[in-house]
């Protein structure tokens, strides 16, 4: 699994909403996007700046993504699975 450090970006209409930083794990990745497991629910259609850490590489890969969906997982330790698409 790839680790990701991410930051939610505020909507253009309400730029005063603070951004939130969080860590997550990429569950799967494809040409169109990725599925990320995190402790933060992500609003659909929001934008997220992700830095994907690849094992054995000294750098991370910066990526802009848009949230397509987010679903709660687990009962004891709550986590969220979110589907994001690549922008660009």
VOBA-1610 file (N, C-alpha, C; in pm, whole numbers, padded with zeros to 5 digits, always signed):
BEGIN
Unk+00083-00119+00000Unk+00000+00000+00000Unk+00088+00126+00000Unk+00047+00224-00074Unk+00119+00351-00076Unk+00062+00445+00029Unk+00150+00516+00097Unk+00109+00616+00195Unk+00089+00749+00123Unk-00005+00829+00174Unk-00032+00959+00114Unk-00050+01063+00223Unk+00006+01180+00202Unk-00014+01297+00287Unk-00099+01390+00203Unk-00213+01433+00256Unk-00306+01511+00175Unk-00354+01636+00247Unk-00406+01729+00168Unk-00459+01854+00220Unk-00584+01887+00141Unk-00698+01897+00211Unk-00822+01936+00143Unk-00814+02085+00111Unk-00861+02122-00006Unk-00856+02262-00049Unk-00993+02326-00031Unk-00998+02451+00016Unk-01128+02517+00035Unk-01198+02544-00097Unk-01332+02540-00097Unk-01406+02572-00221Unk-01379+02715-00265Unk-01383+02738-00394Unk-01359+02872-00449Unk-01463+02971-00397Unk-01588+02926-00380Unk-01696+03014-00334Unk-01676+03058-00190Unk-01610+02977-00108Unk-01590+03008+00034Unk-01444+02986+00072Unk-01355+03073+00025Unk-01211+03053+00047Unk-01168+03066+00192Unk-01255+03116+00281Unk-01219+03132+00421Unk-01230+03003+00502Unk-01289+02900+00443Unk-01296+02771+00512Unk-01153+02715+00519Unk-01108+02680+00641Unk-00970+02631+00652Unk-00951+02495+00585Unk-00833+02475+00530Unk-00802+02345+00471Unk-00767+02248+00584Unk-00780+02118+00557Unk-00749+02015+00657Unk-00642+01924+00600Unk-00541+01896+00682Unk-00436+01803+00640Unk-00461+01668+00704Unk-00430+01561+00631Unk-00451+01428+00685Unk-00360+01328+00614Unk-00341+01215+00680Unk-00264+01104+00623Unk-00360+00995+00582Unk-00323+00919+00482Unk-00407+00808+00437Unk-00324+00702+00367Unk-00394+00598+00324Unk-00331+00490+00250Unk-00409+00466+00122Unk-00337+00452+00013Unk-00401+00424-00114Unk-00434+00275-00118Unk-00562+00243-00132Unk-00607+00105-00138Unk-00588+00047-00278Unk-00617+00128-00380Unk-00593+00087-00518Unk-00579+00212-00604Unk-00516+00197-00717Unk-00493+00309-00807Unk-00513+00260-00951Unk-00566+00348-01035Unk-00587+00316-01175Unk-00547+00437-01260Unk-00569+00430-01388Unk-00537+00542-01476Unk-00621+00666-01443Unk-00742+00643-01393Unk-00833+00755-01369Unk-00831+00812-01230Unk-00779+00737-01132Unk-00782+00787-00996Unk-00734+00686-00894Unk-00777+00707-00769Unk-00732+00621-00661Unk-00840+00613-00554Unk-00833+00508-00475Unk-00921+00489-00362Unk-00835+00503-00237Unk-00871+00596-00148Unk-00789+00628-00032Unk-00863+00598+00097Unk-00794+00536+00192Unk-00846+00507+00325Unk-00787+00611+00419Unk-00876+00684+00494Unk-00829+00787+00586Unk-00925+00797+00704Unk-00890+00880+00801Unk-00977+00902+00917Unk-01066+01025+00897Unk-01057+01088+00783Unk-01131+01211+00754Unk-01232+01189+00643Unk-01361+01223+00667Unk-01457+01215+00556Unk-01430+01330+00458Unk-01435+01300+00331Unk-01409+01402+00230Unk-01537+01434+00154Unk-01575+01562+00148Unk-01697+01599+00076Unk-01683+01573-00075Unk-01787+01516-00134Unk-01789+01491-00279Unk-01769+01622-00353Unk-01696+01617-00462Unk-01665+01729-00552Unk-01555+01822-00497Unk-01507+01799-00374Unk-01400+01883-00321Unk-01267+01844-00385Unk-01170+01933-00376Unk-01037+01908-00431Unk-00939+01880-00319Unk-00842+01792-00349Unk-00744+01750-00251Unk-00606+01749-00317Unk-00509+01811-00250Unk-00370+01805-00297Unk-00305+01689-00223Unk-00256+01592-00297Unk-00197+01472-00238Unk-00048+01464-00269Unk+00029+01421-00171Unk+00169+01388-00191Unk+00181+01238-00166Unk+00202+01163-00274Unk+00208+01017-00266Unk+00352+00974-00242Unk+00371+00901-00132Unk+00504+00851-00096Unk+00523+00712-00155Unk+00628+00696-00232Unk+00660+00568-00293Unk+00776+00506-00215Unk+00760+00381-00169Unk+00869+00317-00093Unk+01001+00320-00170Unk+01107+00342-00096Unk+01245+00342-00149Unk+01277+00459-00241Unk+01190+00560-00245Unk+01222+00682-00321Unk+01231+00799-00223Unk+01328+00888-00241Unk+01347+00999-00147Unk+01250+01116-00168Unk+01163+01106-00268Unk+01069+01215-00296Unk+00926+01162-00296Unk+00831+01255-00286Unk+00691+01218-00300Unk+00638+01275-00431Unk+00525+01220-00478Unk+00468+01263-00606Unk+00349+01354-00577Unk+00358+01484-00609Unk+00245+01575-00586Unk+00136+01553-00690Unk+00012+01548-00644Unk-00101+01519-00732Unk-00223+01598-00688Unk-00297+01654-00782Unk-00424+01720-00753Unk-00536+01623-00790Unk-00630+01603-00696Unk-00738+01507-00719Unk-00872+01569-00678Unk-00981+01513-00731Unk-01115+01556-00694Unk-01190+01437-00635Unk-01257+01462-00521Unk-01331+01357-00453Unk-01459+01327-00530Unk-01482+01200-00559Unk-01604+01156-00629Unk-01704+01098-00531Unk-01656+01028-00429Unk-01744+00970-00328Unk-01663+00939-00201Unk-01733+00927-00089Unk-01670+00894+00037Unk-01769+00811+00118Unk-01722+00702+00182Unk-01810+00615+00259Unk-01743+00577+00391Unk-01823+00574+00496Unk-01775+00536+00629Unk-01749+00386+00633Unk-01641+00349+00702Unk-01604+00207+00719Unk-01576+00180+00864Unk-01614+00062+00910Unk-01580+00020+01045Unk-01675+00073+01150Unk-01676+00003+01264Unk-01763+00044+01375Unk-01680+00087+01496Unk-01578+00011+01531Unk-01495+00044+01647Unk-01396+00155+01614Unk-01317+00135+01512Unk-01225+00240+01468Unk-01278+00292+01334Unk-01335+00408+01339Unk-01400+00465+01220Unk-01295+00514+01121Unk-01315+00476+00997Unk-01232+00526+00888Unk-01322+00551+00768Unk-01267+00616+00668Unk-01344+00650+00549Unk-01269+00605+00425Unk-01341+00550+00332Unk-01288+00511+00203Unk-01340+00612+00102Unk-01251+00674+00028Unk-01290+00779-00066Unk-01235+00751-00204Unk-01318+00772-00305Unk-01276+00757-00444Unk-01241+00894-00499Unk-01119+00910-00549Unk-01073+01036-00604Unk-01028+01018-00747Unk-01052+01119-00829Unk-01007+01114-00968Unk-00893+01213-00989Unk-00800+01177-01076Unk-00687+01266-01106Unk-00738+01385-01186Unk-00678+01501-01161Unk-00710+01623-01235Unk-00589+01655-01323Unk-00617+01690-01446Unk-00506+01735-01525Unk-00487+01667-01652
//
